[in-house]
Amino acid sequence: QAQLAESGGGLVQAGGSLRLSCKASGMIFAVNVMGWYRQAPGKQRELVATKTPGGSSPNYADSLKGRFAISRDNAENTVYLQMNSLKPEDTAVYYCYAKNVLSMTEYWGQGTQVTVSA
């Protein structure tokens, strides 16, 4: 059974950094688009970033370009999200996402809370 396990969330002051990790299991990691979405209180879930199996051309939400960086380690079945210069409006639950490019099956993690204090 495919599972995504996020870690690395927490409380940070504005201007600080956090690195989220997502370890995948039960899937062929190398054929999955991996990414991150987030959902703030009272808002819809939104794209943060995705990265293709080959690892080239990451896709970012326009508002996050330059502050967030996604990376993946296919050997470790792990995707990362480096978040810098965090702002209070980045406060949200961050969800790890995977999409098998062959079956188009999607998977979601349980989410990890990121809280940025002013």
C-alpha positions in Angstrom: 0.0 0.0 0.0 1.4 3.4 -1.0 2.1 5.8 1.8 3.6 9.2 2.1 5.0 10.3 5.4 5.7 14.0 5.9 8.0 15.5 8.6 9.7 18.7 9.4 6.8 21.0 10.1 6.7 23.2 13.2 6.6 26.8 14.5 9.0 29.3 13.1 9.4 33.1 13.3 8.8 35.2 10.2 12.0 35.3 8.1 13.0 31.9 9.2 13.4 28.6 7.3 12.0 25.1 7.5 12.7 22.0 5.5 9.9 19.5 4.9 10.6 15.9 4.0 8.3 13.3 2.6 9.3 9.7 2.5 7.3 7.5 0.1 6.8 3.7 0.5 4.8 1.1 -1.3 5.3 2.7 -4.7 7.7 3.0 -7.5 9.0 6.4 -6.6 10.8 7.0 -9.9 7.6 7.0 -11.9 5.8 9.4 -9.7 5.5 13.2 -10.0 6.2 14.3 -6.4 5.1 17.6 -4.9 3.7 19.7 -2.1 0.3 21.4 -1.6 -0.8 23.5 1.3 -4.1 24.4 2.9 -4.5 27.4 5.1 -7.5 27.7 7.5 -10.6 28.7 5.6 -8.9 28.3 2.2 -8.8 25.8 -0.5 -5.8 23.5 -1.0 -3.3 25.0 -3.3 -0.2 24.0 -5.3 3.2 24.7 -3.7 5.5 22.9 -6.1 5.9 19.7 -8.1 8.8 17.8 -9.6 8.7 15.2 -12.4 10.2 11.8 -12.1 13.2 12.9 -14.1 13.7 15.8 -11.8 13.9 18.6 -14.3 11.7 21.7 -14.6 10.1 22.0 -11.2 6.7 23.7 -11.2 6.1 26.3 -8.5 3.2 28.5 -7.5 4.1 31.9 -8.9 3.9 33.6 -5.5 6.4 31.2 -4.0 9.2 31.3 -6.6 12.4 32.4 -5.2 11.6 31.5 -1.6 10.7 27.8 -1.8 12.7 25.0 -3.5 11.6 21.4 -4.2 14.0 18.6 -4.6 13.8 14.8 -4.7 16.1 12.0 -4.0 15.0 9.0 -6.1 17.5 6.7 -4.3 15.9 7.6 -0.9 12.3 7.8 -2.1 12.1 11.2 -0.6 11.0 14.6 -1.7 12.0 17.8 0.1 10.6 21.3 0.3 13.1 24.0 1.5 11.2 27.1 2.6 13.0 30.3 3.2 12.1 33.8 4.2 8.9 32.5 5.7 5.9 34.8 6.2 2.9 34.5 8.4 0.7 33.9 5.3 2.7 30.7 4.7 1.0 29.2 7.7 -0.9 26.1 6.6 -1.0 22.4 6.6 1.5 21.1 4.0 0.6 17.9 2.2 2.9 15.7 0.3 1.5 14.6 -3.1 2.4 11.9 -5.6 1.0 11.0 -9.0 1.9 7.9 -10.9 2.5 9.0 -14.4 1.6 5.5 -15.8 -1.6 4.8 -13.9 -2.4 8.5 -13.1 -3.2 7.4 -9.5 -2.8 10.1 -6.9 -1.6 9.8 -3.4 -1.7 12.2 -0.4 0.1 12.4 2.8 -1.5 13.2 6.2 -0.1 16.7 6.2 2.3 18.5 8.5 1.5 21.8 10.2 3.7 24.9 9.5 3.1 27.9 11.6 4.9 31.2 11.0 4.7 33.8 13.7 4.9 37.5 13.1 
